[in-house]
Amino acid sequence: MVRPEYVKRKLHLIAEDLGRLAHFRDASLEEITGDFVKLAAVERMIERIVI
């Protein structure tokens, strides 16, 4: 059984990461993939959301 606290915490973390991803909303794919730091940040946030 999944604990409700765990679910609430995970949803909170997802919301935070989605907010952070919004920072890259106006960036083009080329801009993100051309900058290793931006690419790594976006990839990591997506990983945290999915896992």
N, C-alpha and C positions, 0 to 999 in steps of 0.2 A: 504494500500500500504506500502511495506517495503522500508524504506529509504536506499539509496545506502551507506550512511556513516555507518549505522548499519551493513550491509552485509560485508563491507570492514573490519570493526573492528572485527567482529566475525571470519572472515577468518584469520585475523592476529593472533587472540588469539588461533585459532585451530592450526595454523602453529607453534606457540610458544610451545604449549602443546605437539604436535607431536615431536618436537625437544627434549623436556624434557623426553618424553617417550623413546626416543632412548637411553637414559642413561641406561635403563634396558634391552636393546636388548639382551645382552649376559647372563642375569640372567635366571636361570631355574625357572620353576613354583614353585618348592619346596623352592627355595631360597626366592622368593617373598612372597609366602604364609606363610613361616616360620618366616618372619620378619614383625611385625605389622606395623611399620613405612613405610616400602617399599610398603606393600600392600595398606595401606591407601593412600599413595601418588599416586600410579598407579590408584587406583579406582577413586580418585578425578579428576585426569587429564582426564580419560576416561569420567567421568560424564560431565566435562566442555566441552569436545569436542562434546558430543552427544546433550546436552541441548542447 
